[in-house]
Amino acid sequence: MYNEILSIIFKNLFDNEENKLVKETNIKECYKIKYEYLVRENKKSGFMGILDLFGKKDVSPIAKKVPFDIKTSFNPVRISSHKIDRCDLEIKIKNMTNETVLTSLVIEVGNNLGLDQTGIHRTKEIRVGYLNKGDSYTIIVPIWSNSTTPPGNAPVKINAYVHYRTYSYILNGVKKDSVLRVV
């Protein structure tokens, strides 16, 4: 079975004569044949193509730079204390990298505020998806106060993450802290 899989993977890299040879050999010999072929043809850059296929990718430029520009605004600019009230947080995120990146946002609000009307949820993750180079994404998140919300300044934290292939792996991130006035 492995020989069949490798023959499918290497199908486009070898001519017909060497494809027959790949099907008849084991895995170690397949890699040896592929390496000899690339050395013979002096195409060392082509060897990296197989590593990309199995998950190896150079992501160092994304991991070193600031990936996003985050702008926030509140509408209205303050929220009422000691009663149920709503304020909308508008988040505008712009991709500052030179590549398309998989993006997610995490919003956290302070005590006695909530991201739903009941005030139970204080953290929310939004999976944005892929953002192309220079693209921006705007989302409006409602923030709710309740009867136990005291007056003062409430912290709101926004984290934007760049993921590697799936949302399970984080390459880089940007944090922004905002303050919502509660009166």
VENSUL-V652099 format. One record per residue. RES is the residue in three letters. PHI is phi in whole degrees, -180 to 180 (* if undefined). NEAR is the number of other ideal C-beta (glycine too) atoms within 10 Angstrom. Layout:
res=(RES,RES)
phi=(PHI,PHI)
near=(NEAR,NEAR)
//
This chain:
res=(MET,TYR,ASN,GLU,ILE,LEU,SER,ILE,ILE,PHE,LYS,ASN,LEU,PHE,ASP,ASN,GLU,GLU,ASN,LYS,LEU,VAL,LYS,GLU,THR,ASN,ILE,LYS,GLU,CYS,TYR,LYS,ILE,LYS,TYR,GLU,TYR,LEU,VAL,ARG,GLU,ASN,LYS,LYS,SER,GLY,PHE,MET,GLY,ILE,LEU,ASP,LEU,PHE,GLY,LYS,LYS,ASP,VAL,SER,PRO,ILE,ALA,LYS,LYS,VAL,PRO,PHE,ASP,ILE,LYS,THR,SER,PHE,ASN,PRO,VAL,ARG,ILE,SER,SER,HIS,LYS,ILE,ASP,ARG,CYS,ASP,LEU,GLU,ILE,LYS,ILE,LYS,ASN,MET,THR,ASN,GLU,THR,VAL,LEU,THR,SER,LEU,VAL,ILE,GLU,VAL,GLY,ASN,ASN,LEU,GLY,LEU,ASP,GLN,THR,GLY,ILE,HIS,ARG,THR,LYS,GLU,ILE,ARG,VAL,GLY,TYR,LEU,ASN,LYS,GLY,ASP,SER,TYR,THR,ILE,ILE,VAL,PRO,ILE,TRP,SER,ASN,SER,THR,THR,PRO,PRO,GLY,ASN,ALA,PRO,VAL,LYS,ILE,ASN,ALA,TYR,VAL,HIS,TYR,ARG,THR,TYR,SER,TYR,ILE,LEU,ASN,GLY,VAL,LYS,LYS,ASP,SER,VAL,LEU,ARG,VAL,VAL)
phi=(*,-63,-63,-68,-64,-64,-66,-69,-63,-88,-54,-85,-95,-120,-80,-58,-65,-78,-60,-62,-67,-64,-66,-93,-112,-92,-63,-62,-68,-63,-66,-63,-63,-64,-64,-61,-62,-69,-66,-61,-87,56,-121,-67,-68,-68,-65,-71,-62,-70,-69,-63,-64,-95,116,-81,-148,-82,-115,-60,-64,-71,-74,-96,-93,-78,-81,-134,-114,-111,-123,-128,-153,-109,-138,-67,-74,-144,-130,-80,-95,59,-159,-78,-145,-128,-135,-97,-99,-99,-114,-120,-116,-124,-76,-102,-86,-96,-133,-79,-128,-85,-126,-144,-121,-127,-114,-126,-116,-74,-63,65,-122,-149,-99,-137,-66,-78,82,-78,-89,-110,-132,-141,-107,-121,-90,-75,104,-85,-111,-76,-58,81,-76,-126,-136,-119,-139,-113,-116,-77,-118,-115,-104,-136,-71,-102,-78,-83,-71,141,-106,-109,-76,-130,-110,-121,-118,-114,-121,-102,-108,-106,66,-129,-76,-77,-118,-108,-91,-157,-157,-131,-114,-137,-105,-125,-126,-103,-79,-115,-122)
near=(5,9,15,10,11,20,18,11,15,19,11,8,17,17,8,7,7,15,15,11,13,21,14,10,15,11,11,8,14,21,14,12,17,20,13,11,17,17,11,8,9,8,12,10,8,13,14,12,12,16,11,10,9,8,8,10,12,10,16,9,11,17,13,10,12,10,24,22,14,16,12,17,12,17,9,11,10,14,21,15,19,14,10,14,16,12,22,12,20,13,21,13,25,16,23,15,18,11,13,12,25,18,22,17,20,15,21,15,24,17,12,18,22,20,19,12,11,10,19,8,11,15,11,15,11,16,11,17,10,11,23,10,11,10,13,12,17,10,13,10,18,12,22,19,24,16,10,11,23,11,13,13,11,22,13,22,14,19,18,25,23,24,19,17,11,7,13,7,12,13,17,19,15,16,11,16,11,17,12,21,15,21,9)
//
